[in-house]
Amino acid sequence: MKSLSYTLLFITIAICCQAQRKQSREFIKIQNELTHKLTAISRNASFNGFGVALVNDRDILYQNGFGIANTKTLQKYDENTVQNIASISKTLIGLAILKAQELGKLKLDDPVNQYLPFKVTNPYHPEVAVTIRQLTTHTSSINDNNGYLLNTVVLKDTVNLSSNVNIDISPTQFNPPSSKISIEDFLTHVLSESGKWYSKDVFTENKPGEIFNYSNIGATLAALVLEKATGIPYDVFTTKYILKPLKMNHSGWNFNAIDFSKYTHTFINKQTPYPYYSLNTYPDGGLLTTSSDMSKYLLELMKGYFGKGTILSKESYKEYFTPQLNAGNFQDRSNSEYSDEYNMGITMGFGSTGNFGHTGGDPGMNSVIWFFKDKKIGRFLIVNTDWDNKISGKDQKAIYDLLDEYCIKLNALSGSEK
């Protein structure tokens, strides 16, 4: 009798292993089909290179890169190619602020002047305090004026400096490497009344907390508040509490933190690269990362949404993903289901259907993360070339259509589709 039980157990294990191997083979087959079709798109796309990643609430389903990272060497763009992700970087600010709150270093509704070495005061409403929550939801009344736009983008080196500083990247501009300064110095120049770039238009006439106004300066100010509250530089704090725990080992906030041999050019068009650049306000758009590392980040966010994240508590993730605003906070509200500005969590954007994510754009690149909460899937797309209004939209749609189709297939095979 005992021998029969063992026999049945071994048979059951053998059947399960066979089914898993069959599923694994089918999973790889579907991944290979997606790779083949995305490769075909890359051959005629309007951008030189692009990276993608797909996740569900349990697993990384797919990650890859396509096209060219360097037109001179013909270096391929793959899942380990490093690129700046622009404003998707802001989603780390919210995570970092909530981690600092968990550590007892600050509270979301604290006035920012409680921590800063200079005063931030809306001159139209000097009696109303700007709070950390307002910075993370873009309701602080801080505005991206020329002081910000003309001074944040900095060239990496002095190669072809005289011509590179004259490249048109309106409304911003390239500045020489000597213009590189800390976020504290930059924000002091822009936001302090005694700052050399200060003007009243760095604030809107709305009361702090009243109206949504997307602000890169405000996002970077939140990072500076974190530095002052914790005594730890923002890049060090986020590396310790976000990048390292998620094993995002090929990501960082400056060129010295990553393998520069893997870094892609960004391009004006398919023939012309931009010079390498970074941001004085690096927390608002300067994370350098790979599609492989972004798949780990997306997986953590998806798990966090469903209460199973690892870098924040359930309570903090609930706050992060709770829409903070209402219709009265918007003067011109986008109702698109794919807009990340229909509502705001703590730096995480929401579309009109309740799905969430964030977009990004800087010279020579565009990026997007987007999560479909009911399907429990998320996707990442980044391109390394300026947008061509005539054909880039078609290329993007073709990629999205494939990602959506194959994400559903891979999700079903992963065993997590409900």
N, C-alpha and C positions, 0 to 999 in steps of 0.2 A: 504493500500500500504506500509506504514511504517512498519506495523506488519509483512508483507511478507518479507521485506528486512532483518529484524532482524532474522526471521526464517531461511532464506537462509544463513545468516552469521553464526548462531549457527551450522547449518548442516555442513558448510564448516570447521569450527573449529573442530567439532567432527570427521570429516573424516581425517583431518590432524593429530589430536592427535592419532587416531587409527593407521594411517600409521606409525607415529613415534614410537608408542609402538611396532608395528610389526617389524620395523627396529631394534629397540633396542633389542628385543628378539633374532632376527637373529644375531645381532652383538655379543651378549653375547654367543650365541651358537657357533659361529665361534671361538671366543676366547677360549671357553672351549675345543673345538676340538684341537686347537693348544696346549693348556696346556697338554691335554691327550697324544698327540704324543711326545711332548718334554719330558714329564715325562718318557715315555717308553725308549727314547734314554738315559736319565740320568742313568737308572738302569744298563746299560752295557758300559757306556762311559769310556774313558781312563782318564778322569778327575773327581775329586770328586764332584765339584760343578760348576755351571755356571749361569750367569745372562744374560737376554736379554731385549731389548726394541725396539719398532717399533713406528715410527711417520710418519705423512704426513705433509703438509705445514700448517695444521690447528689444528690438534688434536694429542694427544697421543693415539695410537691405541692399544698398548699392552705393558705390563711390567711384568716381573716375574723372579723367580729364581728356580733352580732345584738342586737336589743332596744334598751334605753334606758340611757344613762349618767347622765342628769340628768332627773328627773321634772318639774322646774319649767320648764326650757327645752326639754324634749323632745329634747335632744341625743342623737344616735344613738350606739350602741355599735358601733364598727367595728374593723378590724384595727390602727388607729393609736390607739385608746383606751388610755390609760395606767392601770395598776392595780397595786397591790401583790400579789405572788404568794405571800406567806407563806413557809412552810418549804421550798418548792422553792428558795428563796434559798440554803439550806444546801449545795446541790450545787456552788455556786461556791466555797465554803470549801475543799472537797476539791481542786478544780482549782487554787486559789490556793496552797494548802499544797504541792502537788506541783510547781508552778512555782517556788516559793521553794526547794524541794529541788534542782531542776534548776540554779538559780542559785547553789547552794552556801551558802545562808543558814541552812538547818536540815536536820534529818533526822527522818523520821517517828517514830523510836523514841527521840528525845531527850526527857529529862525536861522538863516545861514550866517548872519552877523555874529551869532554866538561862537562861531569857530574861525572866522576869517580875520586876517591881519589888516584888512582894509574894509571900509564900509561899502555895502551894495544897497543903494537906496533909489527907488524910482522917484525922480524929481517931481513928477506930477502927482504922486501919492506918497509923500515922505513918511506919513504916519502908518502905512501898511507894510508889515514885515514880509520879506520874501522868505519862503520856507523851502526845505529840502524836497518835500513832496511836489511843490510847484515846479521845481527844476526838473524833476523826473517825469512830469506829465506835460511839460511845455506850456505851463500856465503862469510862469513867473513874471511876465511882461518884459523880460529881457529879449532884445531884438538883435539879429545879425546885421549890424550896420557896416559901413565901409572900414571902420577900424578893425573889425574882424576879417572881412572879406579880403582886404588888401595886404594882410600881414600874416596869415596863417600858413600858407603853402610855401615850403622851403626846399630848395634844390639840395640834393645829396652832396654834390661836388661842384667844382668850378670848371669842369670840362665844357667848352663852348659857352661859357657863362654869358658873354655879351649878347649872343643870339637867343639863348634859352630864356633869359629873363623877359624877352620880348614876345615869346610865344603867347598867342591869345587863348587864355582859359577863362574868359569873362564868365561871371563877374569877379572871380578871384584873379590872382596873378602869381607868377613864380618870383620868389625872393632869393637872394644869394645865401649860401650856407652860413655866412656870418650872422644872418638874421635868426638863427636857431636860439630859442630861449625857453625857459621853464614855463609850465602852465601858470604858475603863480605870477611870474613877471608879466606874461602876456595878459592875463586877466586884470592885473593891476593897471596896466597901460590902458585897457579898454573900458573897465567898469568903475575904476576909482575916479572921483571928480578931479583929482590932481594928476591922473594918468595922461601920458602924452598923446594917446589916440582917443581920449574920451570926448564924446559929444552926447547931448541929451537924447539923440535918436537911437542910442543903444537901449533905450526903453520905449515901449509904446505908451500911449496915454491911458491904457486900460489899467485897472487896479490889479496888483498881483493876486493870482488865484482866480481871476475872472474869465479870461478869454484864452483859448488855445492859440499859440503862436510858436511854430516849430523853431527851436533855437539851439544852434550848435554851441554858442557861448554858454547858454544855460546848462547844457549837458556837461560841458567841460568844468563849469563852476561846481557842479555836483561832485565831480571827481576831486577837485581841490578841497572841498569841504571834507570829503572822506580822508584825504591826506592829513588835514589839520586835526580831525577828530581822532584818528588812529595813530598818528605819528609815523605812518608808513607811506612811502611814495605809491601813487596809484598803480604804476606798472608792477611794482613788487607785490602789492596787496593782491591784485587780480591774478598774478602768476601763482602766488601761494594758495589762494583760496578757490580759484577757478581752473586755470590752465593745467597746473600740476595734478590736482585730484582727478581731472578728466583725461589725464595722459595726453594732453594736447602738446606734445613735446616738440613739435615743429612750428610752434606759434610764438609770437612775441610782439612787443610794442616798438621795436626799433631794429635797424638793420643788423646790429651786433647780436641781437637775440635769436636770429634765424640763420639758416644755411643760405647765404646769399647766392651760392651757385645754383640754387633751386628757384631763385626769384625771377618772375617773369617781367619783361618789359610791359608797360601799357602803351597803347598805340593811338595816334591821332586818326589814322586810317590803316589799312592793311599793309601799307608800305612804310609808314613813318612812325617811329617810336617817339614817345615822350621821354624827356630826361627823367632820371630817378628823382623822386621827391618824397618828403614827409610832411607832417603837420605840426605846427606849434601847439595846436589844440588836439593832440593825438588821441585823448580819450573819446572824442566825438566821432572819429573815423579812421584811426590809425592802426587797428589790429592787423598784423601780417600773419596769414595762416594758410592752410591747405584744405583741399576738399576732403581729404582723409580726416584731418582734425575737426573740420566743421561737421562731419557726420557724427563724431562723438559729442559735439556740442548740441546738435539738433536732438540727438537721442536723449541727452540729459534734460533738455527743455521739455520734450514730449513726456518723459517720465515725471518731471516736476509738475506738469499740468495735471496729471492724474494721481498726484500725491505720492509718487514713488521716487522722487529725485534724491540725489545724494549730497549735493553741495549746499542746499538750504533745507530748513525744516518745512514740514507740510504747511505750517501757518505762514511762513515767509513766502512760499511759492503761491499760496492762495492770494496773498496781497499782491504779488508780482503780476498775477494773471487776472486780477479783478479790474474791470473797466472803471476808471476813476472819475470820468466826466459825464456830462449830460448835454442835451441839445443846446441849453443856454450858454454853454462854454464855447460855442462855435459861431463864428460870423459867416463862414462859408464852408459848410460841412460836405465832404465827399461821401456819397452814398454807394460808391462802388464796393462790391464784395471783396475786391482785391486791394483796396486802398488800406494803408496802414495808419490812416489818419481819421478814421470814423470815430474811434475812441482810443484812449490810452490806458494801459496798465502802468506799472512802474518801469518806464522806458520801452515797454512792449506795446506795439500797435495792434489795433483790432479793426477788422473790416465790418461791414454792415450785417453780415451773416453770423458774426461771432467768431469766425476763424481769425487767426492772428499771425503776426510776423513782423518783418521790418525790411525796408528797402535801403539801398545805398548807391551813391554815385559820386565819383571824383574824376579828374582828368584821365581819360583812357579806360574807364571801367564802369560797370554796373553790376549790382548784386541784389539778391533777394532771398530771404528765408520765409517760408510760408507753411502753416500748419492747418490741417483740416481736422478739427476736433472730433467730429462724429465718425469719420473714417479712421481716426487715430494714426494718421500718416503725416509726414512732413517732408519738404523738399528744399534743396539749396541749388541756386544757379548763380554763377559768376562769369563775366566775360571780361576780356582784357583789351577791348578796343572801343573807342568812342561810338556812340549810337548813330547809326545811319537811319534817318527818319523814313527813308523810302523802303528799306528792306529788313532792317533789324527786327522790327515788330513781327514780321512773318517768320523769321528765323526763331525768335523767342517762342512764338506760338507753336511752331513745329516741335521744338524741344519740350515745351510744357505738355503738349499732347502725348508725346511718347512717355515722359516721366509719369504722368497721371495714369496712363494705360498700364505701364509695366509695374508701377508701384502697387496697383491693385493686385496684379498677378503675383508679385513677390510677397506681398502681405498675406495673401491667402496661403501660399506655400509655407510661410514662416509659422503658421499655426496660430496667429494671434487675431485673425479677422473674426469678428463676432457675428 
